[in-house]
Amino acid sequence: MTHRRTTRRRAAAAVTGIAALMAGSLAVSQANATTPTSSDSEPRVLSSQEAGQLSATLTEQLSDTAAGSYYDSASGTLIVNVLDAEAADQVEAAGAQARIVENSMAELTAAKAAVEEFSVPGTAWSIDPVSNTVKVTVDSTVTGSELEAVRDGVEALGSKASFERVEGEFTPYLAGGDAIYTSNARCSLGFNVTVNGSPAFLTAGHCGGVGTGWSGSSGGSEVGVTTESVFPGADYALVEYTSSVDAPSAVNLYNGSQQQITGAGEAVVGQEVQRSGSTTGLHGGEVTGLDVSVEYPEGVVRGTIQTNVCAEPGDSGGALFSGSTALGLTSGGSGDCTFGGTTFFYPVADALAATGATLP
């Protein structure tokens, strides 16, 4: 996102987010899933946005017989996990591809809740629709008895959980579309928003608490003050502009152009996304997990979007988006943009609901 000084106060047109990431690629296991069901009709070719909408609709309609879904960007197919043939027929009639799996969403949700009983700083966990398990990942700081305890906990969950280890350390990034500065840190502005009729923007909660002042340049004059901030638990902050600035509904693409943002949406596993941040500019990848819990040294952040997009310190709070749809605010992770990484983003839709802010 960009912001420029102007002679009059202007309402914000879009929300902005700040990013932090984690590195490492996760292996895909399908041990608990059967092959996709066969059908006389071919699944529809969908955009990622259409797949997300269809996924939400089918999840609501199928209720307890649905067990997650993901998007195959190569074929444009939405794949929906179900528990029986009747649900599979309903999925295929709607234009998606059905896959009958072993573990129900209720079972996986219970297993996911159990992970927090043995998780330690450096652990991330989420329901993975591709493997039909709760995927538990630890970073390289988890060693010795702590590593053994996590492994034992995963093993106790049986076929409902899988384990992986990645290099690096899961940590929120402070340094951090456009750069924004406090007296001792740099983060990235995510999306411009409107709250109570006035312009504001969203960024990461770990970048600064309530009362933190922000400027558009190092040592520059104040342009906004944080009025809401949550971290850990969640990771978002609302900064209300205190100075007249131009707050466009757009994300900085770091090539001299911008991506206009027209609304917020829900991510879907397999969706192609991009991330903009003030340290590394624009990078892309795919969504690899939803409703992910990650335990930083400061505590657990729940409900994040996991991707294989890289990021580095200073990208925190930056925008995660797909086309003109805002998706998330960079929270934390490990890795870099030389060797790659996995990033966690706090969902924009949740930040908007919590703060009462809206996109233009």
C-alpha positions in Angstrom: 0.0 0.0 0.0 1.1 3.6 -0.5 0.3 6.7 1.4 1.2 10.3 0.3 0.7 13.6 1.9 -2.3 15.6 0.5 -3.9 18.9 1.3 -7.1 17.3 2.7 -8.0 14.4 4.8 -9.2 11.5 2.7 -11.1 8.4 3.7 -9.2 5.1 3.4 -10.1 3.0 0.4 -8.6 -0.3 1.3 -7.2 -2.3 4.2 -3.4 -2.9 4.5 -1.6 -5.7 6.3 2.0 -6.3 7.6 3.8 -9.6 7.1 6.1 -11.9 9.0 6.9 -15.4 7.8 8.3 -18.9 8.4 10.4 -20.9 6.0 10.4 -24.5 4.9 8.3 -26.7 2.6 6.0 -29.3 4.0 5.7 -32.8 2.5 2.3 -33.8 1.2 0.9 -37.1 2.6 -2.3 -38.7 1.5 -2.1 -41.8 3.7 -5.5 -41.2 5.2 -7.4 -40.5 2.0 -8.8 -42.7 -0.7 -8.5 -41.8 -4.4 -11.0 -39.2 -5.7 -14.4 -40.6 -6.6 -15.4 -41.1 -10.2 -18.2 -39.3 -11.9 -19.8 -39.0 -15.3 -19.4 -35.2 -15.1 -16.1 -33.4 -15.1 -15.5 -30.8 -12.3 -15.8 -27.2 -13.2 -12.7 -25.1 -13.9 -12.7 -22.4 -11.3 -10.7 -19.4 -10.3 -9.3 -19.4 -6.8 -11.9 -16.9 -5.8 -14.7 -19.0 -7.2 -13.2 -22.1 -5.5 -13.2 -20.3 -2.2 -16.9 -19.3 -2.6 -17.9 -22.8 -3.6 -15.9 -24.4 -0.8 -17.8 -22.2 1.8 -21.2 -23.1 0.3 -20.5 -26.8 0.2 -19.1 -26.8 3.7 -22.2 -25.2 5.0 -24.5 -27.6 3.0 -22.6 -30.8 3.9 -22.2 -30.0 7.6 -20.7 -33.0 9.4 -20.0 -35.0 6.3 -17.5 -32.5 4.9 -13.8 -32.8 6.0 -12.0 -29.8 4.4 -11.2 -28.8 0.9 -8.3 -27.5 -1.2 -7.8 -26.0 -4.7 -5.7 -27.5 -7.4 -4.4 -24.4 -9.2 -3.0 -26.4 -12.1 -6.4 -27.8 -13.2 -8.6 -25.2 -11.6 -10.4 -27.9 -9.6 -11.8 -27.6 -6.1 -11.3 -30.9 -4.2 -13.7 -31.5 -1.3 -13.1 -34.2 1.4 -16.2 -36.1 2.4 -17.1 -39.1 4.5 -19.6 -41.0 2.3 -20.8 -41.6 -1.2 -24.0 -39.5 -0.7 -22.0 -36.4 0.2 -19.6 -37.1 -2.7 -22.5 -37.1 -5.2 -23.6 -33.7 -3.8 -20.1 -32.3 -4.2 -19.8 -33.5 -7.8 -23.2 -32.1 -8.7 -22.0 -28.7 -7.6 -19.0 -28.9 -9.9 -16.2 -29.9 -7.5 -14.2 -33.1 -7.2 -15.1 -35.3 -4.2 -12.6 -37.4 -2.2 -13.7 -39.8 0.5 -11.4 -39.7 3.5 -11.0 -41.4 6.8 -10.9 -38.6 9.4 -13.9 -36.4 10.0 -13.6 -32.6 10.6 -14.8 -33.2 14.2 -12.1 -35.7 14.8 -9.4 -33.5 13.3 -10.6 -30.5 15.3 -10.4 -32.5 18.5 -6.9 -33.6 17.6 -5.9 -30.1 16.8 -7.0 -28.9 20.2 -5.0 -31.7 21.8 -1.8 -30.5 20.2 -1.8 -27.4 22.4 -1.4 -29.7 25.4 2.2 -30.7 24.3 3.2 -27.8 21.9 6.3 -25.7 22.8 7.7 -22.5 21.3 8.7 -23.3 17.8 5.6 -25.5 17.0 2.9 -24.8 14.4 -0.1 -27.0 13.8 -3.2 -27.0 11.6 -5.8 -29.3 9.9 -4.3 -30.2 6.5 -7.0 -31.1 4.0 -4.5 -32.7 1.6 -3.2 -35.3 4.0 -6.5 -35.4 6.1 -4.4 -35.0 9.2 -3.4 -32.4 11.8 0.0 -31.4 10.5 2.4 -30.6 13.4 5.6 -28.8 12.4 8.5 -27.8 14.6 11.4 -25.5 13.9 15.1 -26.2 14.5 15.0 -24.7 18.0 12.9 -27.6 19.3 15.4 -30.2 20.5 16.1 -32.8 23.2 13.3 -33.6 25.6 10.9 -31.0 24.1 11.3 -32.5 20.6 10.7 -36.0 22.0 7.6 -34.8 23.8 6.1 -33.3 20.6 6.9 -36.5 18.7 5.3 -38.6 21.4 2.2 -36.4 21.4 1.8 -36.7 17.6 2.3 -40.4 17.7 -0.4 -40.7 20.4 -2.9 -39.1 18.0 -2.3 -42.0 15.5 -3.6 -41.5 12.0 -5.1 -38.2 12.8 -1.7 -36.4 13.0 1.5 -36.1 11.0 4.9 -34.6 12.0 7.5 -32.5 10.2 10.6 -30.5 11.1 11.8 -27.4 9.3 15.0 -25.3 9.5 15.0 -21.8 11.0 13.1 -20.3 13.9 9.4 -19.3 14.0 9.4 -15.7 15.2 7.4 -12.6 14.5 9.4 -10.2 12.2 10.0 -6.6 13.3 11.7 -4.4 10.7 8.9 -4.0 8.6 3.6 -2.9 1.0 5.1 0.5 2.2 7.4 1.0 5.1 6.1 2.4 8.4 8.3 3.4 11.3 8.1 3.7 15.1 10.9 5.1 17.2 12.6 1.7 17.4 11.1 -0.6 14.7 10.1 -0.8 11.0 7.1 -2.7 9.7 4.9 -2.7 6.6 1.5 -1.2 6.1 -1.0 -3.7 4.9 -4.4 -2.4 3.9 -6.1 1.0 4.3 -9.5 0.9 5.9 -12.2 3.1 7.2 -13.3 3.0 10.9 -16.1 5.2 12.2 -16.0 7.2 9.0 -12.3 8.1 9.4 -9.2 6.7 7.5 -7.0 4.1 9.2 -4.8 1.1 8.3 -4.2 -2.4 9.5 -0.9 -3.9 10.4 0.5 -6.6 12.6 -0.2 -6.5 16.3 3.4 -7.5 17.2 4.7 -4.3 15.6 3.5 -2.1 18.4 0.9 -1.8 21.1 -1.8 0.8 21.7 -0.4 4.3 21.7 2.4 3.5 19.3 3.0 6.4 16.9 3.9 5.7 13.2 5.6 7.8 10.5 6.1 7.2 6.8 9.9 7.7 7.0 12.6 7.0 9.6 12.5 9.9 12.0 9.6 11.5 10.1 6.6 13.2 11.5 3.7 11.2 12.9 1.0 10.1 10.5 -1.0 7.7 12.7 -1.4 6.2 16.2 -2.3 2.6 17.1 -5.7 2.5 18.7 -6.2 -1.3 18.9 -3.5 -4.0 19.0 -3.7 -7.8 19.8 -0.7 -10.1 20.1 -0.3 -13.0 20.9 -3.6 -14.9 20.5 -4.2 -12.9 17.3 -1.8 -10.6 15.4 -3.4 -7.4 14.2 -3.4 -3.7 14.9 -5.5 -0.8 13.9 -3.7 2.5 13.3 -5.8 5.6 12.9 -4.4 8.4 10.7 -3.7 11.6 12.6 -2.3 13.5 9.6 -3.8 14.3 6.2 -2.6 11.5 3.9 -3.7 9.9 0.7 -4.7 6.4 1.6 -5.5 4.5 -1.7 -7.2 1.2 -1.9 -4.2 -0.4 -3.4 -1.1 -2.5 -2.7 2.4 -1.5 -3.8 3.7 -4.0 -6.4 7.3 -2.6 -6.2 7.5 -2.2 -10.0 6.1 1.3 -10.2 2.5 0.1 -10.2 -0.2 -0.9 -7.7 -2.9 -3.6 -7.3 -6.3 -2.1 -6.6 -8.1 -3.8 -3.7 -11.9 -4.0 -3.9 -12.7 -6.2 -0.9 -11.7 -8.9 1.6 -12.1 -12.6 1.2 -11.3 -16.0 2.7 -8.3 -17.9 1.6 -8.4 -21.5 0.3 -5.7 -24.2 0.4 -3.9 -24.3 -3.0 -4.8 -20.7 -3.9 -2.2 -18.6 -5.6 -1.4 -15.5 -3.6 1.1 -12.6 -3.5 2.7 -10.7 -0.5 3.9 -7.2 -0.5 6.4 -5.9 2.1 8.9 -3.1 2.6 12.0 -5.3 3.0 11.6 -7.8 0.1 9.0 -6.2 -2.1 6.6 -8.5 -4.0 6.7 -12.3 -3.8 4.2 -15.0 -4.6 3.3 -18.6 -3.8 0.4 -20.7 -2.6 -1.8 -21.1 0.5 -0.7 -24.4 2.3 -2.8 -24.3 5.4 -5.8 -22.5 7.1 -6.7 -21.9 10.8 -3.1 -22.6 11.7 -1.9 -22.2 15.3 1.8 -21.2 15.7 3.6 -20.8 19.0 6.1 -18.0 19.0 8.4 -17.3 22.0 5.8 -14.7 23.0 2.8 -17.1 22.9 0.4 -18.8 20.5 -1.3 -17.0 17.6 -4.3 -18.9 16.3 -6.3 -18.9 13.1 -3.4 -17.9 10.7 -3.1 -18.6 7.0 0.1 -20.6 6.1 1.8 -20.1 2.8 5.0 -21.0 1.0 5.6 -17.3 0.2 8.9 -15.9 1.5 9.4 -12.9 3.7 12.0 -11.3 5.9 12.2 -8.9 9.0 10.5 -5.7 8.1 7.8 -7.3 5.9 5.7 -7.8 9.0 2.2 -6.4 8.6 2.4 -6.4 4.8 -0.4 -7.3 2.6 -1.3 -10.9 1.5 -3.7 -10.7 -1.4 -5.0 -12.5 -4.5 -5.9 -10.3 -7.4 -8.1 -7.5 -6.0 -9.0 -9.4 -2.8 -7.3 -8.7 0.5 -6.6 -11.9 2.5 -4.1 -11.4 5.3 -1.5 -9.5 7.3 2.0 -11.0 7.7 2.5 -12.3 11.2 5.7 -14.4 11.4 7.7 -17.4 10.5 11.2 -18.5 9.4 13.3 -18.4 6.2 14.2 -15.7 3.8 13.7 -14.8 0.1 17.1 -16.2 -0.9 16.3 -19.8 0.1 12.5 -19.6 0.5 10.2 -19.9 3.4 6.8 -20.5 4.9 4.8 -17.5 6.0 1.9 -17.1 8.5 -0.6 -14.4 7.9 -3.4 -13.2 10.2 -6.7 -13.2 8.2 -7.9 -9.7 7.1 -11.5 -10.7 7.5 -10.9 -11.5 11.2 -9.1 -8.2 11.8 -11.9 -6.3 10.1 -14.5 -8.0 12.2 -12.6 -7.4 15.4 -11.9 -3.7 14.8 -15.2 -2.8 13.1 -13.2 -1.4 10.2 -14.3 -1.8 6.5 -12.7 -1.7 3.1 -13.9 1.1 0.9 
